[in-house]
């Protein structure tokens, strides 16, 4: 056998050993977690793992750079009487791709993934990014769901409590990010200090405590700019609250730009004020860029270690918020130490290599399990 045939046989064997995952995403997931999705696809490409991505037809994938991945928009024709046609077309595409495992990346696509796994006689992996409970209980197949991953330990523990019979299948896999050598916080002394935060949900008046703290700091002579990202449904309420306090020249509202790193990279301090049951990729990105984080406790706060990776305040206490921000503004050296410590924590716990190796192992293990 000549050398060319030997290499060809070796390459074929290597390709056959690799898993062939199908990633299932929703429109919301692609919008809110586009950075994670892009890094997952690029990381799989580096490992020579081919992937097929199923997304809705109106899903905006422009912010996602693809590796060696096939993109399938389903349904191809979004009309009720084309259901059979769409199903057959999808199954034909998957038959050509020869998948070994499905990976559902969002709660809203669980039922679809479970049904598809049954039709293809394949195992599937489920990623849960939130402890939020929907109208229906999370439907998990005891036969085909071989692994449930969570991006935070608190979510993993919550899942184990809610679904005890699946506790052995639950695994914490950290979402990856890139950590530059530069620490952003107060790195440019010639630039006006910038505080970045996210807008509150509609009718959430506790955010006004933050505006009161900002107003007091401005009256005392502190010079800074507050950038509020993605006002959304609460735009009118936020604009009124800002205007009534005379903060229109200090507080700037901007739409949620995706990816958000360019906006965060121009900031010094990130205020995590709004808490919820979902993992917050924006907080992770802010820490990775070396912003000093001021944060309220609650929600998925695994990244927040008081006095180390973040300064902590009580969102219901105006004085607490004011004191926290004042210390960050008045003592730049201490703020930079917090920012650098957060970067170190993220660098050690959220590397791309670790995330990709975990998912490739999970895909391999799932693909190796015999169909039952």
C-alpha positions, 0 to 999 in steps of 0.5 A, spaced: 500 500 500 503 506 497 503 512 502 498 516 499 493 510 500 495 509 507 494 517 509 487 517 506 485 511 510 488 514 516 484 520 515 478 517 514 479 513 520 480 519 524 474 523 521 469 517 523 472 517 530 469 524 531 462 526 533 458 529 528 453 534 532 447 537 530 446 544 534 439 546 535 438 554 536 432 559 537 432 566 535 432 568 542 438 564 543 442 566 537 440 573 539 442 573 546 448 568 546 451 569 539 458 570 542 457 563 545 455 560 539 460 563 535 466 561 540 463 554 540 462 553 532 470 556 531 472 551 537 469 545 534 472 547 527 479 547 530 478 540 533 476 538 526 469 537 528 463 538 523 457 541 525 450 542 523 446 548 525 438 548 525 435 555 526 429 558 525 428 562 518 428 569 520 434 568 525 439 573 524 446 569 524 450 575 521 454 576 527 456 569 528 462 567 524 461 560 522 467 554 522 466 548 518 458 548 519 452 547 515 446 552 516 439 549 515 433 554 516 427 550 519 422 550 517 424 552 509 417 554 508 413 557 514 406 555 513 402 550 516 400 546 510 407 545 508 409 541 515 410 535 512 414 538 506 419 541 511 419 535 516 421 531 510 426 536 507 430 536 514 430 529 515 433 528 508 439 534 509 440 530 516 440 523 513 446 526 508 450 529 514 449 523 518 449 526 525 451 522 531 448 526 537 443 532 537 445 538 542 439 543 544 442 549 546 435 553 548 429 551 553 424 553 547 427 548 542 426 542 547 420 538 544 423 539 537 429 536 539 426 530 543 422 529 537 427 529 532 432 525 536 426 519 536 425 520 529 433 519 528 434 514 533 439 518 536 441 521 543 441 528 545 444 533 549 441 539 553 444 546 555 439 550 560 442 557 561 436 559 566 433 557 572 426 560 569 420 556 569 416 556 563 409 555 563 410 547 562 415 543 565 422 542 562 420 535 558 426 531 558 427 524 555 430 519 560 432 514 554 435 519 549 437 525 553 444 523 555 447 529 558 444 536 561 449 542 561 449 548 565 453 554 564 453 556 572 454 551 578 448 555 581 444 553 575 446 546 575 444 545 582 437 548 581 436 543 575 438 537 580 433 539 585 428 540 580 429 534 576 433 529 581 432 523 577 437 526 572 442 529 577 447 524 575 447 527 567 447 534 569 454 537 568 457 544 569 460 547 563 463 554 563 462 558 557 468 561 554 471 568 553 477 571 551 481 575 556 486 580 553 492 582 556 490 590 557 485 591 563 480 597 561 479 600 568 481 607 568 487 605 563 486 611 559 487 617 563 485 622 558 478 619 557 472 621 561 470 615 565 465 611 563 460 607 567 456 601 563 450 598 565 443 595 562 436 597 562 431 595 567 425 591 565 419 595 564 415 597 571 422 596 575 422 602 579 428 600 583 433 602 577 431 609 580 436 608 586 441 607 581 439 614 578 439 617 585 446 615 586 448 617 579 445 624 581 448 625 588 455 623 585 454 628 579 452 634 584 459 632 588 463 634 582 464 627 579 465 627 572 463 621 568 458 618 563 453 613 564 451 608 558 445 604 559 444 599 554 438 596 551 432 600 554 427 596 550 420 596 553 422 601 558 425 606 554 419 611 555 419 610 563 427 610 563 427 617 559 422 620 564 426 618 570 433 620 567 430 627 565 426 628 571 433 628 575 437 633 570 441 627 568 440 627 560 447 630 559 450 624 563 446 618 562 446 616 555 441 610 552 444 606 546 441 600 543 443 593 545 449 592 540 451 585 538 456 583 539 457 588 545 464 587 546 466 594 542 461 598 547 464 594 553 471 595 551 470 603 551 468 603 559 471 603 565 466 600 570 460 595 569 454 596 573 450 589 574 444 592 577 438 587 574 438 580 576 435 574 573 434 567 573 439 566 567 446 566 566 449 573 564 454 573 558 454 581 558 457 580 565 462 575 563 464 579 557 465 585 562 470 582 567 474 579 561 475 586 558 478 588 565 472 593 567 471 594 575 464 591 576 459 593 581 454 588 582 448 587 586 447 580 589 441 575 586 440 571 580 445 567 577 451 570 581 457 565 580 462 570 577 461 575 583 466 574 589 465 580 593 471 584 594 475 580 589 472 580 582 466 585 584 464 590 589 457 589 591 451 593 593 444 593 595 440 595 590 434 597 594 439 602 598 441 608 595 446 609 600 449 603 598 449 604 591 452 611 592 458 608 596 460 603 592 460 607 586 464 613 589 469 608 592 470 605 585 471 612 582 475 615 588 480 610 588 482 608 581 488 603 583 483 599 588 478 599 582 484 596 577 485 591 582 478 588 582 478 588 575 485 585 574 482 579 579 476 578 575 480 578 569 485 572 572 479 569 575 475 569 568 482 567 564 483 561 569 476 558 569 473 560 562 478 558 557 476 556 550 480 550 550 476 547 556 469 549 554 471 545 547 474 539 550 468 538 555 463 539 549 467 534 544 468 529 550 460 530 551 459 529 544 463 523 543 460 519 550 453 520 547 455 518 540 458 512 543 452 510 547 448 504 544 441 506 541 436 503 546 
